[in-house]
Amino acid sequence: MKVLIVDDEEVLGVLIKAMIEKDSYYSVNTAKDGQEGYLAYLRFRPDIIITDIEMPRKNGLEMVSAIRAHDPEVKIIYMSGDLDRFWSLLEKEKNEYQARFLKKPFSRSELTRLLSEDWEHHLPDYCYEETYHQENK
């Protein structure tokens, strides 16, 4: 399985890559912003994209929109330290494309759990929406 990591914090991108590559069946590439991520997508054609939302030149949502023109079914995991700020846009991604979410900081087990899910049949019981609603009741 191919995974593309897009994050403007290059150290974090390298760390996430190392966490994923511990499971040897993943082939992983990285990009440092949405513009580079889009070009990397065209070359690499990953199965899953893990992307930060806020980045220079092209943010994660803009990048994914451009990628969906080529592959509307590409699997996306959005990550951010502040998912609340983008929730209205992310909710559309969740409902239309079953996008997943990681709130920074996250653990290796959270990441590997998302990567190994059956994307076609269910959302995880720990998805951000449920966490969001529980915290804000």
Residue, then its C-alpha position, 0 to 999 in steps of 0.5 A: m500500500k502506498v501512503l503520501i504524507v504532506d506536512d510543512e513541518e518536515v521533522l513531523g513528516v519524517l517521524i510519521k514516515a518512520m512510524i508507518e514504515k515500521d509496518s513494512y508493507y507500506s511504501v511512503n513518500t513525503a511532501k512539505d506543502g500542498q503544492e508539492g503534495y499535489l505533484a507528489y500525488l501525480r507521480f506516486r499515486p498513493d492509496i492513502i494521503i495523510t495531510d496537514i490542513e494549514m500549509p503555505r502555498k496550498n493548504g491540505l483542503e485545496m490540495v485534496s480538492a485538486i487531487r479529487a479531480h483525478d481520483p474522487e475515491v482517494k482515501i484522506i486522513y486530515m491532521s491538525g492541532d485545531l480541527d475545530r476551526f475547519w470542522s464545517l469543511l471537514e464534515k463535508e469530507k467525512n460525509e461525502y468521502q469518508a475522510r478520517f481525522l487525526k488531532k495532533p499530537f497523536s500516537r503511533s497506535e492511532l495512526t496505524r489503526l486508521l491506516s488498517e481500517d476498512w474504509e468502505h464500511h464504517l467510520p471508527d468509533y473514535c472519529y473526531e466528530e464523536t470526540y468533538h461532540q462529547e467534549n462540547k456537551 
